Amino acid sequence: MRTTVDLNDQLYKQAKHLAAERHQTLTAVLEEGLRYLIQRKSSEKSRKPFKIITFKGDGLMPGVDLDDNSALADLMDEGLDADHRR
C-alpha cells in the first residue's frame, strides 16, 4: 500500500543512513520498525501479572535495619556455626 508519512528531518536522515548500511530500502527499514513495535506491544499484553508473595506478621523484628547490610548479615547468621556462615 502506498501512503505518505511526515517524518522529522533528523529521524529521516538516520533511517536513510541505516537503510544504506543494511543495503535495504527505507520502506524495508520502516516496515521492520513497525513490525517490531507491534510485536513488542502484543507480547507485553500476553505477560501474566507478577504477584508478590508476602507472609503474615507484624513487620520487621525489633532491631532490624534494612539500610545496614552488615547488621542484617549478622542477624541472619545468628545461631549458625562457623562452617555455615558466609
Secondary structure by P-SEA (a helix, b strand, c coil): ccbbbbbcaaaaaaaaaaaaaacccaaaaaaaaaaaaaaaaaaaaaccbbbbbbbbccccccccccccaaaaaaaaaccccccccc
